[in-house]
Amino acid sequence: MFELVGMPRMSGRIFGWLLISEPPQQSNNALAEVLQASKGSISTMTRFLIQLGLIERVSIPGDRRDYFQIKDHAWSQLTKQRLVQIGAFRKLAERGLDLMSAYPPQHKRRLQEMHDIHSFWERELPLLDERWEQEQNKRRLEGI
């Protein structure tokens, strides 16, 4: 799945393992062993996943090694990052439309569509995210 959305395969393998591993915290060595990957690859990809906000580095008292685990609210964080990307695409299309203001509408059709869909998602995604948070808060209160 990670590859399908343009991310490195190894980042998906690490994330997938961290989703199901017991204990939920895994060291570099453990990840390298279970995924049969080099420590360098694990190190690079854990940094990448940390930058995305999907995992976090944690320490365990009495142990000097670093461990990695899925970050709380990782999926919401990914959605928020997607919203930043959507805003950047909308602004890019807006700039293009400004530069093409003297052109006839048929010459700007594709750029206008790019602008319109990104404007739509930029407006609607925060509302969906808010509904998601409300649903999660309700579930927490109900003890589910």
C-alpha angles and dihedrals in degrees: 000000000000090000091052090060094046102265126125116274093232091057088057092048091052093046092047092052093047089053092062107022124120115238093034091221114076130184125226089253094051092048092048091049099046094042093040091230136134119268088236092057091047091049093049094046096045088054088050092050091047090053089051089052093239099115136022137209113243136178129221116219111256094016120097095200124098119240132197130217139168109278117239110259092013093153093051088050090053090051091050090051090049088053090056089052091048090052091051091052091048091051091048091052090046091054091048091050090050090052090049096045093122093052122097116260094253090062091054098043097107093043090048090052090051089051095045098050093047091047089052094051092043089056098040105038095067089053091052091046090052091051089049091053091048090051092049092048090051091051091050091051090049090050095240 
